[in-house]
């Protein structure tokens, strides 16, 4: 099997996409859609964390250790 770089793989997929069956299209769509949803969730979480830091809503190391110790009980 030949090793392809990303550009070659994209070209390969693009050139065959119009011939793909519905099942393959649905699988491809679901995979890409899940990646987009995850990316958006992570970006939103990071923005919220930045706002929390800027407004001083943070925990000290001791508070974190105490909270995580309580989780294991």
Predicted model as a PDB file, atoms N, CA, C, CB and O in Angstrom, pLDDT in the B-factor column:
MODEL        1                                                                  
ATOM      1  N   UNK A   1       0.836  -1.190   0.000  1.00 68.00           N  
ATOM      2  CA  UNK A   1       0.000   0.000   0.000  1.00 68.00           C  
ATOM      3  C   UNK A   1       0.873   1.243   0.000  1.00 68.00           C  
ATOM      4  CB  UNK A   1      -0.947   0.004   1.211  1.00 68.00           C  
ATOM      5  O   UNK A   1       1.838   1.336   0.759  1.00 68.00           O  
ATOM      6  N   UNK A   2       0.540   2.164  -0.827  1.00 78.00           N  
ATOM      7  CA  UNK A   2       1.319   3.387  -0.961  1.00 78.00           C  
ATOM      8  C   UNK A   2       1.002   4.357   0.176  1.00 78.00           C  
ATOM      9  CB  UNK A   2       1.046   4.049  -2.318  1.00 78.00           C  
ATOM     10  O   UNK A   2      -0.146   4.479   0.603  1.00 78.00           O  
ATOM     11  N   UNK A   3       2.029   5.039   0.655  1.00 88.00           N  
ATOM     12  CA  UNK A   3       1.857   6.023   1.726  1.00 88.00           C  
ATOM     13  C   UNK A   3       1.516   7.363   1.090  1.00 88.00           C  
ATOM     14  CB  UNK A   3       3.145   6.134   2.618  1.00 88.00           C  
ATOM     15  O   UNK A   3       2.209   7.842   0.192  1.00 88.00           O  
ATOM     16  N   UNK A   4       0.426   7.958   1.581  1.00 89.00           N  
ATOM     17  CA  UNK A   4      -0.034   9.225   1.004  1.00 89.00           C  
ATOM     18  C   UNK A   4       0.058  10.316   2.050  1.00 89.00           C  
ATOM     19  CB  UNK A   4      -1.485   9.106   0.471  1.00 89.00           C  
ATOM     20  O   UNK A   4      -0.164  10.069   3.236  1.00 89.00           O  
ATOM     21  N   UNK A   5       0.389  11.534   1.610  1.00 95.00           N  
ATOM     22  CA  UNK A   5       0.369  12.654   2.536  1.00 95.00           C  
ATOM     23  C   UNK A   5      -1.058  13.201   2.629  1.00 95.00           C  
ATOM     24  CB  UNK A   5       1.365  13.764   2.086  1.00 95.00           C  
ATOM     25  O   UNK A   5      -1.950  12.739   1.917  1.00 95.00           O  
ATOM     26  N   UNK A   6      -1.267  14.164   3.488  1.00 95.00           N  
ATOM     27  CA  UNK A   6      -2.611  14.685   3.739  1.00 95.00           C  
ATOM     28  C   UNK A   6      -3.241  15.274   2.476  1.00 95.00           C  
ATOM     29  CB  UNK A   6      -2.563  15.745   4.835  1.00 95.00           C  
ATOM     30  O   UNK A   6      -4.424  15.047   2.224  1.00 95.00           O  
ATOM     31  N   UNK A   7      -2.498  16.002   1.700  1.00 96.00           N  
ATOM     32  CA  UNK A   7      -3.037  16.615   0.479  1.00 96.00           C  
ATOM     33  C   UNK A   7      -3.487  15.527  -0.496  1.00 96.00           C  
ATOM     34  CB  UNK A   7      -1.978  17.538  -0.189  1.00 96.00           C  
ATOM     35  O   UNK A   7      -4.555  15.632  -1.099  1.00 96.00           O  
ATOM     36  N   UNK A   8      -2.683  14.498  -0.648  1.00 95.00           N  
ATOM     37  CA  UNK A   8      -3.042  13.396  -1.537  1.00 95.00           C  
ATOM     38  C   UNK A   8      -4.290  12.670  -1.038  1.00 95.00           C  
ATOM     39  CB  UNK A   8      -1.874  12.410  -1.663  1.00 95.00           C  
ATOM     40  O   UNK A   8      -5.149  12.284  -1.831  1.00 95.00           O  
ATOM     41  N   UNK A   9      -4.386  12.488   0.272  1.00 94.00           N  
ATOM     42  CA  UNK A   9      -5.565  11.842   0.836  1.00 94.00           C  
ATOM     43  C   UNK A   9      -6.813  12.682   0.608  1.00 94.00           C  
ATOM     44  CB  UNK A   9      -5.369  11.587   2.327  1.00 94.00           C  
ATOM     45  O   UNK A   9      -7.866  12.146   0.263  1.00 94.00           O  
ATOM     46  N   UNK A  10      -6.705  13.991   0.797  1.00 94.00           N  
ATOM     47  CA  UNK A  10      -7.850  14.875   0.545  1.00 94.00           C  
ATOM     48  C   UNK A  10      -8.285  14.805  -0.912  1.00 94.00           C  
ATOM     49  CB  UNK A  10      -7.503  16.324   0.918  1.00 94.00           C  
ATOM     50  O   UNK A  10      -9.476  14.716  -1.212  1.00 94.00           O  
ATOM     51  N   UNK A  11      -7.312  14.844  -1.812  1.00 95.00           N  
ATOM     52  CA  UNK A  11      -7.625  14.754  -3.242  1.00 95.00           C  
ATOM     53  C   UNK A  11      -8.301  13.420  -3.568  1.00 95.00           C  
ATOM     54  CB  UNK A  11      -6.344  14.920  -4.086  1.00 95.00           C  
ATOM     55  O   UNK A  11      -9.264  13.384  -4.334  1.00 95.00           O  
ATOM     56  N   UNK A  12      -7.805  12.337  -2.994  1.00 93.00           N  
ATOM     57  CA  UNK A  12      -8.377  11.017  -3.209  1.00 93.00           C  
ATOM     58  C   UNK A  12      -9.830  10.991  -2.742  1.00 93.00           C  
ATOM     59  CB  UNK A  12      -7.555   9.943  -2.475  1.00 93.00           C  
ATOM     60  O   UNK A  12     -10.714  10.549  -3.476  1.00 93.00           O  
ATOM     61  N   UNK A  13     -10.077  11.467  -1.515  1.00 93.00           N  
ATOM     62  CA  UNK A  13     -11.439  11.492  -0.964  1.00 93.00           C  
ATOM     63  C   UNK A  13     -12.344  12.376  -1.813  1.00 93.00           C  
ATOM     64  CB  UNK A  13     -11.428  11.994   0.496  1.00 93.00           C  
ATOM     65  O   UNK A  13     -13.458  11.987  -2.163  1.00 93.00           O  
ATOM     66  N   UNK A  14     -11.861  13.547  -2.135  1.00 93.00           N  
ATOM     67  CA  UNK A  14     -12.677  14.488  -2.921  1.00 93.00           C  
ATOM     68  C   UNK A  14     -13.054  13.909  -4.281  1.00 93.00           C  
ATOM     69  CB  UNK A  14     -11.927  15.810  -3.113  1.00 93.00           C  
ATOM     70  O   UNK A  14     -14.189  14.059  -4.731  1.00 93.00           O  
ATOM     71  N   UNK A  15     -12.106  13.252  -4.928  1.00 94.00           N  
ATOM     72  CA  UNK A  15     -12.372  12.724  -6.266  1.00 94.00           C  
ATOM     73  C   UNK A  15     -13.356  11.548  -6.249  1.00 94.00           C  
ATOM     74  CB  UNK A  15     -11.069  12.289  -6.913  1.00 94.00           C  
ATOM     75  O   UNK A  15     -13.977  11.249  -7.269  1.00 94.00           O  
ATOM     76  N   UNK A  16     -13.499  10.889  -5.108  1.00 93.00           N  
ATOM     77  CA  UNK A  16     -14.400   9.739  -5.029  1.00 93.00           C  
ATOM     78  C   UNK A  16     -15.675  10.001  -4.231  1.00 93.00           C  
ATOM     79  CB  UNK A  16     -13.676   8.584  -4.422  1.00 93.00           C  
ATOM     80  O   UNK A  16     -16.540   9.131  -4.130  1.00 93.00           O  
ATOM     81  N   UNK A  17     -15.785  11.166  -3.684  1.00 93.00           N  
ATOM     82  CA  UNK A  17     -16.910  11.484  -2.818  1.00 93.00           C  
ATOM     83  C   UNK A  17     -18.251  11.408  -3.544  1.00 93.00           C  
ATOM     84  CB  UNK A  17     -16.727  12.859  -2.233  1.00 93.00           C  
ATOM     85  O   UNK A  17     -19.234  10.936  -2.972  1.00 93.00           O  
ATOM     86  N   UNK A  18     -18.305  11.859  -4.772  1.00 92.00           N  
ATOM     87  CA  UNK A  18     -19.579  11.855  -5.505  1.00 92.00           C  
ATOM     88  C   UNK A  18     -20.068  10.436  -5.825  1.00 92.00           C  
ATOM     89  CB  UNK A  18     -19.432  12.649  -6.801  1.00 92.00           C  
ATOM     90  O   UNK A  18     -21.243  10.243  -6.139  1.00 92.00           O  
ATOM     91  N   UNK A  19     -19.163   9.435  -5.747  1.00 94.00           N  
ATOM     92  CA  UNK A  19     -19.546   8.049  -6.015  1.00 94.00           C  
ATOM     93  C   UNK A  19     -19.816   7.240  -4.749  1.00 94.00           C  
ATOM     94  CB  UNK A  19     -18.468   7.374  -6.814  1.00 94.00           C  
ATOM     95  O   UNK A  19     -20.211   6.076  -4.823  1.00 94.00           O  
ATOM     96  N   UNK A  20     -19.602   7.860  -3.583  1.00 95.00           N  
ATOM     97  CA  UNK A  20     -19.767   7.129  -2.320  1.00 95.00           C  
ATOM     98  C   UNK A  20     -21.242   6.845  -2.065  1.00 95.00           C  
ATOM     99  CB  UNK A  20     -19.164   7.929  -1.141  1.00 95.00           C  
ATOM    100  O   UNK A  20     -22.113   7.631  -2.440  1.00 95.00           O  
ATOM    101  N   UNK A  21     -21.511   5.707  -1.418  1.00 96.00           N  
ATOM    102  CA  UNK A  21     -22.900   5.373  -1.114  1.00 96.00           C  
ATOM    103  C   UNK A  21     -23.371   6.159   0.110  1.00 96.00           C  
ATOM    104  CB  UNK A  21     -23.057   3.851  -0.877  1.00 96.00           C  
ATOM    105  O   UNK A  21     -22.572   6.796   0.796  1.00 96.00           O  
ATOM    106  N   UNK A  22     -24.654   6.104   0.370  1.00 96.00           N  
ATOM    107  CA  UNK A  22     -25.248   6.921   1.439  1.00 96.00           C  
ATOM    108  C   UNK A  22     -24.680   6.539   2.808  1.00 96.00           C  
ATOM    109  CB  UNK A  22     -26.783   6.765   1.444  1.00 96.00           C  
ATOM    110  O   UNK A  22     -24.443   7.407   3.647  1.00 96.00           O  
ATOM    111  N   UNK A  23     -24.464   5.253   3.030  1.00 97.00           N  
ATOM    112  CA  UNK A  23     -23.924   4.808   4.311  1.00 97.00           C  
ATOM    113  C   UNK A  23     -22.551   5.427   4.572  1.00 97.00           C  
ATOM    114  CB  UNK A  23     -23.829   3.279   4.346  1.00 97.00           C  
ATOM    115  O   UNK A  23     -22.278   5.904   5.674  1.00 97.00           O  
ATOM    116  N   UNK A  24     -21.704   5.416   3.568  1.00 95.00           N  
ATOM    117  CA  UNK A  24     -20.367   5.995   3.702  1.00 95.00           C  
ATOM    118  C   UNK A  24     -20.454   7.493   3.939  1.00 95.00           C  
ATOM    119  CB  UNK A  24     -19.525   5.706   2.453  1.00 95.00           C  
ATOM    120  O   UNK A  24     -19.733   8.031   4.780  1.00 95.00           O  
ATOM    121  N   UNK A  25     -21.323   8.165   3.211  1.00 95.00           N  
ATOM    122  CA  UNK A  25     -21.509   9.610   3.385  1.00 95.00           C  
ATOM    123  C   UNK A  25     -21.991   9.898   4.804  1.00 95.00           C  
ATOM    124  CB  UNK A  25     -22.519  10.170   2.341  1.00 95.00           C  
ATOM    125  O   UNK A  25     -21.496  10.822   5.450  1.00 95.00           O  
ATOM    126  N   UNK A  26     -22.957   9.112   5.295  1.00 97.00           N  
ATOM    127  CA  UNK A  26     -23.474   9.317   6.646  1.00 97.00           C  
ATOM    128  C   UNK A  26     -22.385   9.106   7.702  1.00 97.00           C  
ATOM    129  CB  UNK A  26     -24.651   8.372   6.910  1.00 97.00           C  
ATOM    130  O   UNK A  26     -22.291   9.880   8.655  1.00 97.00           O  
ATOM    131  N   UNK A  27     -21.571   8.075   7.541  1.00 96.00           N  
ATOM    132  CA  UNK A  27     -20.479   7.820   8.482  1.00 96.00           C  
ATOM    133  C   UNK A  27     -19.470   8.978   8.479  1.00 96.00           C  
ATOM    134  CB  UNK A  27     -19.771   6.494   8.131  1.00 96.00           C  
ATOM    135  O   UNK A  27     -19.022   9.435   9.531  1.00 96.00           O  
ATOM    136  N   UNK A  28     -19.135   9.426   7.305  1.00 94.00           N  
ATOM    137  CA  UNK A  28     -18.183  10.527   7.149  1.00 94.00           C  
ATOM    138  C   UNK A  28     -18.749  11.801   7.780  1.00 94.00           C  
ATOM    139  CB  UNK A  28     -17.858  10.761   5.650  1.00 94.00           C  
ATOM    140  O   UNK A  28     -18.044  12.514   8.493  1.00 94.00           O  
ATOM    141  N   UNK A  29     -20.013  12.076   7.513  1.00 96.00           N  
ATOM    142  CA  UNK A  29     -20.676  13.250   8.073  1.00 96.00           C  
ATOM    143  C   UNK A  29     -20.683  13.186   9.600  1.00 96.00           C  
ATOM    144  CB  UNK A  29     -22.116  13.364   7.535  1.00 96.00           C  
ATOM    145  O   UNK A  29     -20.340  14.167  10.261  1.00 96.00           O  
ATOM    146  N   UNK A  30     -21.070  12.041  10.166  1.00 97.00           N  
ATOM    147  CA  UNK A  30     -21.133  11.890  11.620  1.00 97.00           C  
ATOM    148  C   UNK A  30     -19.765  12.123  12.259  1.00 97.00           C  
ATOM    149  CB  UNK A  30     -21.655  10.495  11.989  1.00 97.00           C  
ATOM    150  O   UNK A  30     -19.656  12.804  13.279  1.00 97.00           O  
ATOM    151  N   UNK A  31     -18.736  11.562  11.661  1.00 96.00           N  
ATOM    152  CA  UNK A  31     -17.378  11.733  12.187  1.00 96.00           C  
ATOM    153  C   UNK A  31     -16.977  13.201  12.186  1.00 96.00           C  
ATOM    154  CB  UNK A  31     -16.372  10.911  11.365  1.00 96.00           C  
ATOM    155  O   UNK A  31     -16.489  13.711  13.194  1.00 96.00           O  
ATOM    156  N   UNK A  32     -17.178  13.877  11.073  1.00 95.00           N  
ATOM    157  CA  UNK A  32     -16.806  15.290  10.979  1.00 95.00           C  
ATOM    158  C   UNK A  32     -17.661  16.159  11.894  1.00 95.00           C  
ATOM    159  CB  UNK A  32     -16.933  15.774   9.540  1.00 95.00           C  
ATOM    160  O   UNK A  32     -17.164  17.101  12.512  1.00 95.00           O  
ATOM    161  N   UNK A  33     -18.944  15.840  11.975  1.00 97.00           N  
ATOM    162  CA  UNK A  33     -19.850  16.617  12.827  1.00 97.00           C  
ATOM    163  C   UNK A  33     -19.460  16.477  14.304  1.00 97.00           C  
ATOM    164  CB  UNK A  33     -21.315  16.161  12.614  1.00 97.00           C  
ATOM    165  O   UNK A  33     -19.437  17.467  15.034  1.00 97.00           O  
ATOM    166  N   UNK A  34     -19.159  15.269  14.738  1.00 98.00           N  
ATOM    167  CA  UNK A  34     -18.745  15.046  16.127  1.00 98.00           C  
ATOM    168  C   UNK A  34     -17.475  15.819  16.448  1.00 98.00           C  
ATOM    169  CB  UNK A  34     -18.529  13.550  16.391  1.00 98.00           C  
ATOM    170  O   UNK A  34     -17.341  16.369  17.541  1.00 98.00           O  
ATOM    171  N   UNK A  35     -16.547  15.864  15.506  1.00 97.00           N  
ATOM    172  CA  UNK A  35     -15.306  16.619  15.710  1.00 97.00           C  
ATOM    173  C   UNK A  35     -15.599  18.098  15.886  1.00 97.00           C  
ATOM    174  CB  UNK A  35     -14.343  16.410  14.531  1.00 97.00           C  
ATOM    175  O   UNK A  35     -15.000  18.752  16.739  1.00 97.00           O  
ATOM    176  N   UNK A  36     -16.523  18.634  15.083  1.00 97.00           N  
ATOM    177  CA  UNK A  36     -16.883  20.049  15.181  1.00 97.00           C  
ATOM    178  C   UNK A  36     -17.557  20.360  16.518  1.00 97.00           C  
ATOM    179  CB  UNK A  36     -17.809  20.443  14.023  1.00 97.00           C  
ATOM    180  O   UNK A  36     -17.269  21.381  17.143  1.00 97.00           O  
ATOM    181  N   UNK A  37     -18.450  19.477  16.948  1.00 97.00           N  
ATOM    182  CA  UNK A  37     -19.148  19.674  18.226  1.00 97.00           C  
ATOM    183  C   UNK A  37     -18.137  19.649  19.369  1.00 97.00           C  
ATOM    184  CB  UNK A  37     -20.242  18.582  18.441  1.00 97.00           C  
ATOM    185  O   UNK A  37     -18.181  20.503  20.255  1.00 97.00           O  
ATOM    186  N   UNK A  38     -17.230  18.678  19.353  1.00 97.00           N  
ATOM    187  CA  UNK A  38     -16.216  18.588  20.394  1.00 97.00           C  
ATOM    188  C   UNK A  38     -15.332  19.831  20.402  1.00 97.00           C  
ATOM    189  CB  UNK A  38     -15.364  17.334  20.199  1.00 97.00           C  
ATOM    190  O   UNK A  38     -15.033  20.375  21.465  1.00 97.00           O  
ATOM    191  N   UNK A  39     -14.919  20.277  19.234  1.00 97.00           N  
ATOM    192  CA  UNK A  39     -14.076  21.462  19.130  1.00 97.00           C  
ATOM    193  C   UNK A  39     -14.793  22.672  19.722  1.00 97.00           C  
ATOM    194  CB  UNK A  39     -13.692  21.727  17.661  1.00 97.00           C  
ATOM    195  O   UNK A  39     -14.185  23.447  20.460  1.00 97.00           O  
ATOM    196  N   UNK A  40     -16.063  22.843  19.411  1.00 97.00           N  
ATOM    197  CA  UNK A  40     -16.834  23.973  19.930  1.00 97.00           C  
ATOM    198  C   UNK A  40     -16.969  23.898  21.451  1.00 97.00           C  
ATOM    199  CB  UNK A  40     -18.225  24.013  19.279  1.00 97.00           C  
ATOM    200  O   UNK A  40     -16.840  24.912  22.136  1.00 97.00           O  
ATOM    201  N   UNK A  41     -17.227  22.704  21.979  1.00 98.00           N  
ATOM    202  CA  UNK A  41     -17.342  22.537  23.432  1.00 98.00           C  
ATOM    203  C   UNK A  41     -16.033  22.885  24.125  1.00 98.00           C  
ATOM    204  CB  UNK A  41     -17.754  21.100  23.777  1.00 98.00           C  
ATOM    205  O   UNK A  41     -16.029  23.576  25.144  1.00 98.00           O  
ATOM    206  N   UNK A  42     -14.925  22.408  23.575  1.00 97.00           N  
ATOM    207  CA  UNK A  42     -13.625  22.686  24.179  1.00 97.00           C  
ATOM    208  C   UNK A  42     -13.292  24.169  24.120  1.00 97.00           C  
ATOM    209  CB  UNK A  42     -12.535  21.881  23.484  1.00 97.00           C  
ATOM    210  O   UNK A  42     -12.751  24.718  25.080  1.00 97.00           O  
ATOM    211  N   UNK A  43     -13.610  24.830  23.002  1.00 98.00           N  
ATOM    212  CA  UNK A  43     -13.361  26.263  22.889  1.00 98.00           C  
ATOM    213  C   UNK A  43     -14.203  27.038  23.899  1.00 98.00           C  
ATOM    214  CB  UNK A  43     -13.658  26.749  21.463  1.00 98.00           C  
ATOM    215  O   UNK A  43     -13.709  27.970  24.532  1.00 98.00           O  
ATOM    216  N   UNK A  44     -15.469  26.659  24.054  1.00 98.00           N  
ATOM    217  CA  UNK A  44     -16.338  27.332  25.019  1.00 98.00           C  
ATOM    218  C   UNK A  44     -15.845  27.119  26.444  1.00 98.00           C  
ATOM    219  CB  UNK A  44     -17.777  26.829  24.883  1.00 98.00           C  
ATOM    220  O   UNK A  44     -15.869  28.043  27.257  1.00 98.00           O  
ATOM    221  N   UNK A  45     -15.401  25.911  26.746  1.00 97.00           N  
ATOM    222  CA  UNK A  45     -14.870  25.617  28.078  1.00 97.00           C  
ATOM    223  C   UNK A  45     -13.622  26.461  28.360  1.00 97.00           C  
ATOM    224  CB  UNK A  45     -14.539  24.112  28.206  1.00 97.00           C  
ATOM    225  O   UNK A  45     -13.452  26.983  29.462  1.00 97.00           O  
ATOM    226  N   UNK A  46     -12.759  26.589  27.357  1.00 97.00           N  
ATOM    227  CA  UNK A  46     -11.544  27.387  27.532  1.00 97.00           C  
ATOM    228  C   UNK A  46     -11.888  28.866  27.733  1.00 97.00           C  
ATOM    229  CB  UNK A  46     -10.611  27.218  26.314  1.00 97.00           C  
ATOM    230  O   UNK A  46     -11.279  29.532  28.571  1.00 97.00           O  
ATOM    231  N   UNK A  47     -12.850  29.379  26.979  1.00 97.00           N  
ATOM    232  CA  UNK A  47     -13.260  30.780  27.147  1.00 97.00           C  
ATOM    233  C   UNK A  47     -13.840  31.020  28.538  1.00 97.00           C  
ATOM    234  CB  UNK A  47     -14.292  31.170  26.073  1.00 97.00           C  
ATOM    235  O   UNK A  47     -13.553  32.039  29.167  1.00 97.00           O  
ATOM    236  N   UNK A  48     -14.652  30.086  29.016  1.00 97.00           N  
ATOM    237  CA  UNK A  48     -15.231  30.209  30.362  1.00 97.00           C  
ATOM    238  C   UNK A  48     -14.117  30.196  31.407  1.00 97.00           C  
ATOM    239  CB  UNK A  48     -16.248  29.060  30.636  1.00 97.00           C  
ATOM    240  O   UNK A  48     -14.144  30.982  32.354  1.00 97.00           O  
ATOM    241  N   UNK A  49     -13.153  29.318  31.239  1.00 96.00           N  
ATOM    242  CA  UNK A  49     -12.040  29.234  32.184  1.00 96.00           C  
ATOM    243  C   UNK A  49     -11.251  30.542  32.203  1.00 96.00           C  
ATOM    244  CB  UNK A  49     -11.113  28.057  31.824  1.00 96.00           C  
ATOM    245  O   UNK A  49     -10.854  31.012  33.270  1.00 96.00           O  
ATOM    246  N   UNK A  50     -11.025  31.124  31.042  1.00 97.00           N  
ATOM    247  CA  UNK A  50     -10.313  32.406  30.970  1.00 97.00           C  
ATOM    248  C   UNK A  50     -11.086  33.492  31.712  1.00 97.00           C  
ATOM    249  CB  UNK A  50     -10.091  32.823  29.500  1.00 97.00           C  
ATOM    250  O   UNK A  50     -10.498  34.286  32.445  1.00 97.00           O  
ATOM    251  N   UNK A  51     -12.407  33.528  31.520  1.00 97.00           N  
ATOM    252  CA  UNK A  51     -13.235  34.515  32.225  1.00 97.00           C  
ATOM    253  C   UNK A  51     -13.177  34.295  33.732  1.00 97.00           C  
ATOM    254  CB  UNK A  51     -14.694  34.444  31.736  1.00 97.00           C  
ATOM    255  O   UNK A  51     -13.092  35.254  34.499  1.00 97.00           O  
ATOM    256  N   UNK A  52     -13.223  33.027  34.160  1.00 95.00           N  
ATOM    257  CA  UNK A  52     -13.137  32.716  35.583  1.00 95.00           C  
ATOM    258  C   UNK A  52     -11.808  33.208  36.162  1.00 95.00           C  
ATOM    259  CB  UNK A  52     -13.294  31.201  35.812  1.00 95.00           C  
ATOM    260  O   UNK A  52     -11.778  33.796  37.243  1.00 95.00           O  
ATOM    261  N   UNK A  53     -10.733  32.971  35.451  1.00 95.00           N  
ATOM    262  CA  UNK A  53      -9.408  33.404  35.909  1.00 95.00           C  
ATOM    263  C   UNK A  53      -9.352  34.922  36.008  1.00 95.00           C  
ATOM    264  CB  UNK A  53      -8.304  32.892  34.956  1.00 95.00           C  
ATOM    265  O   UNK A  53      -8.886  35.467  37.008  1.00 95.00           O  
ATOM    266  N   UNK A  54      -9.835  35.610  34.958  1.00 96.00           N  
ATOM    267  CA  UNK A  54      -9.797  37.067  34.944  1.00 96.00           C  
ATOM    268  C   UNK A  54     -10.640  37.688  36.055  1.00 96.00           C  
ATOM    269  CB  UNK A  54     -10.268  37.578  33.604  1.00 96.00           C  
ATOM    270  O   UNK A  54     -10.307  38.763  36.554  1.00 96.00           O  
ATOM    271  N   UNK A  55     -11.718  37.030  36.445  1.00 96.00           N  
ATOM    272  CA  UNK A  55     -12.578  37.588  37.492  1.00 96.00           C  
ATOM    273  C   UNK A  55     -12.240  37.027  38.874  1.00 96.00           C  
ATOM    274  CB  UNK A  55     -14.040  37.310  37.169  1.00 96.00           C  
ATOM    275  O   UNK A  55     -12.940  37.308  39.847  1.00 96.00           O  
ATOM    276  N   UNK A  56     -11.168  36.235  38.961  1.00 94.00           N  
ATOM    277  CA  UNK A  56     -10.700  35.757  40.252  1.00 94.00           C  
ATOM    278  C   UNK A  56     -11.428  34.548  40.792  1.00 94.00           C  
ATOM    279  CB  UNK A  56     -10.798  36.833  41.227  1.00 94.00           C  
ATOM    280  O   UNK A  56     -11.244  34.190  41.955  1.00 94.00           O  
ATOM    281  N   UNK A  57     -12.246  33.915  39.983  1.00 94.00           N  
ATOM    282  CA  UNK A  57     -12.947  32.701  40.425  1.00 94.00           C  
ATOM    283  C   UNK A  57     -12.042  31.485  40.215  1.00 94.00           C  
ATOM    284  CB  UNK A  57     -14.298  32.520  39.653  1.00 94.00           C  
ATOM    285  O   UNK A  57     -12.193  30.731  39.254  1.00 94.00           O  
ATOM    286  N   UNK A  58     -11.100  31.320  41.142  1.00 93.00           N  
ATOM    287  CA  UNK A  58     -10.139  30.221  41.067  1.00 93.00           C  
ATOM    288  C   UNK A  58     -10.025  29.547  42.428  1.00 93.00           C  
ATOM    289  CB  UNK A  58      -8.752  30.728  40.594  1.00 93.00           C  
ATOM    290  O   UNK A  58     -10.419  30.120  43.444  1.00 93.00           O  
ATOM    291  N   UNK A  59      -9.492  28.339  42.449  1.00 91.00           N  
ATOM    292  CA  UNK A  59      -9.271  27.598  43.681  1.00 91.00           C  
ATOM    293  C   UNK A  59      -7.784  27.579  43.998  1.00 91.00           C  
ATOM    294  CB  UNK A  59      -9.826  26.161  43.569  1.00 91.00           C  
ATOM    295  O   UNK A  59      -6.948  27.539  43.095  1.00 91.00           O  
ATOM    296  N   UNK A  60      -7.464  27.607  45.275  1.00 92.00           N  
ATOM    297  CA  UNK A  60      -6.071  27.451  45.685  1.00 92.00           C  
ATOM    298  C   UNK A  60      -5.693  25.975  45.558  1.00 92.00           C  
ATOM    299  CB  UNK A  60      -5.849  27.968  47.151  1.00 92.00           C  
ATOM    300  O   UNK A  60      -6.559  25.114  45.407  1.00 92.00           O  
ATOM    301  N   UNK A  61      -4.417  25.701  45.619  1.00 92.00           N  
ATOM    302  CA  UNK A  61      -3.959  24.309  45.554  1.00 92.00           C  
ATOM    303  C   UNK A  61      -4.585  23.489  46.678  1.00 92.00           C  
ATOM    304  CB  UNK A  61      -2.418  24.239  45.636  1.00 92.00           C  
ATOM    305  O   UNK A  61      -5.031  22.362  46.461  1.00 92.00           O  
ATOM    306  N   UNK A  62      -4.615  24.060  47.871  1.00 92.00           N  
ATOM    307  CA  UNK A  62      -5.204  23.367  49.015  1.00 92.00           C  
ATOM    308  C   UNK A  62      -6.668  23.040  48.800  1.00 92.00           C  
ATOM    309  CB  UNK A  62      -5.052  24.200  50.259  1.00 92.00           C  
ATOM    310  O   UNK A  62      -7.118  21.946  49.141  1.00 92.00           O  
ATOM    311  N   UNK A  63      -7.417  23.981  48.235  1.00 91.00           N  
ATOM    312  CA  UNK A  63      -8.839  23.736  47.955  1.00 91.00           C  
ATOM    313  C   UNK A  63      -9.019  22.609  46.940  1.00 91.00           C  
ATOM    314  CB  UNK A  63      -9.510  25.018  47.436  1.00 91.00           C  
ATOM    315  O   UNK A  63      -9.913  21.774  47.075  1.00 91.00           O  
ATOM    316  N   UNK A  64      -8.173  22.598  45.940  1.00 90.00           N  
ATOM    317  CA  UNK A  64      -8.258  21.548  44.915  1.00 90.00           C  
ATOM    318  C   UNK A  64      -7.932  20.195  45.525  1.00 90.00           C  
ATOM    319  CB  UNK A  64      -7.300  21.849  43.736  1.00 90.00           C  
ATOM    320  O   UNK A  64      -8.617  19.208  45.256  1.00 90.00           O  
ATOM    321  N   UNK A  65      -6.882  20.143  46.351  1.00 90.00           N  
ATOM    322  CA  UNK A  65      -6.520  18.887  46.993  1.00 90.00           C  
ATOM    323  C   UNK A  65      -7.645  18.380  47.890  1.00 90.00           C  
ATOM    324  CB  UNK A  65      -5.239  19.057  47.803  1.00 90.00           C  
ATOM    325  O   UNK A  65      -7.925  17.182  47.931  1.00 90.00           O  
ATOM    326  N   UNK A  66      -8.282  19.296  48.603  1.00 89.00           N  
ATOM    327  CA  UNK A  66      -9.373  18.909  49.482  1.00 89.00           C  
ATOM    328  C   UNK A  66     -10.563  18.406  48.670  1.00 89.00           C  
ATOM    329  CB  UNK A  66      -9.791  20.086  50.368  1.00 89.00           C  
ATOM    330  O   UNK A  66     -11.168  17.393  49.022  1.00 89.00           O  
ATOM    331  N   UNK A  67     -10.900  19.097  47.597  1.00 87.00           N  
ATOM    332  CA  UNK A  67     -12.035  18.681  46.752  1.00 87.00           C  
ATOM    333  C   UNK A  67     -11.783  17.328  46.111  1.00 87.00           C  
ATOM    334  CB  UNK A  67     -12.304  19.725  45.663  1.00 87.00           C  
ATOM    335  O   UNK A  67     -12.685  16.491  46.063  1.00 87.00           O  
ATOM    336  N   UNK A  68     -10.567  17.098  45.614  1.00 88.00           N  
ATOM    337  CA  UNK A  68     -10.278  15.814  44.966  1.00 88.00           C  
ATOM    338  C   UNK A  68     -10.188  14.691  45.988  1.00 88.00           C  
ATOM    339  CB  UNK A  68      -8.973  15.898  44.166  1.00 88.00           C  
ATOM    340  O   UNK A  68     -10.516  13.547  45.673  1.00 88.00           O  
ATOM    341  N   UNK A  69      -9.752  14.992  47.199  1.00 88.00           N  
ATOM    342  CA  UNK A  69      -9.715  13.978  48.256  1.00 88.00           C  
ATOM    343  C   UNK A  69     -11.126  13.558  48.611  1.00 88.00           C  
ATOM    344  CB  UNK A  69      -8.979  14.507  49.507  1.00 88.00           C  
ATOM    345  O   UNK A  69     -11.367  12.385  48.899  1.00 88.00           O  
ATOM    346  N   UNK A  70     -12.063  14.493  48.597  1.00 81.00           N  
ATOM    347  CA  UNK A  70     -13.452  14.177  48.912  1.00 81.00           C  
ATOM    348  C   UNK A  70     -14.105  13.323  47.825  1.00 81.00           C  
ATOM    349  CB  UNK A  70     -14.246  15.458  49.108  1.00 81.00           C  
ATOM    350  O   UNK A  70     -15.048  12.584  48.106  1.00 81.00           O  
ATOM    351  N   UNK A  71     -13.615  13.416  46.591  1.00 78.00           N  
ATOM    352  CA  UNK A  71     -14.182  12.628  45.499  1.00 78.00           C  
ATOM    353  C   UNK A  71     -13.879  11.143  45.649  1.00 78.00           C  
ATOM    354  CB  UNK A  71     -13.655  13.126  44.169  1.00 78.00           C  
ATOM    355  O   UNK A  71     -14.684  10.296  45.264  1.00 78.00           O  
ATOM    356  N   UNK A  72     -12.722  10.836  46.204  1.00 70.00           N  
ATOM    357  CA  UNK A  72     -12.315   9.431  46.290  1.00 70.00           C  
ATOM    358  C   UNK A  72     -12.964   8.689  47.450  1.00 70.00           C  
ATOM    359  CB  UNK A  72     -10.820   9.342  46.420  1.00 70.00           C  
ATOM    360  O   UNK A  72     -12.734   7.492  47.619  1.00 70.00           O  
ATOM    361  N   UNK A  73     -13.762   9.370  48.243  1.00 65.00           N  
ATOM    362  CA  UNK A  73     -14.427   8.718  49.399  1.00 65.00           C  
ATOM    363  C   UNK A  73     -15.730   8.110  49.003  1.00 65.00           C  
ATOM    364  CB  UNK A  73     -14.660   9.709  50.528  1.00 65.00           C  
ATOM    365  O   UNK A  73     -16.418   7.526  49.840  1.00 65.00           O  
TER     366      UNK A  73                                                      
ENDMDL                                                                          
END                                                                             
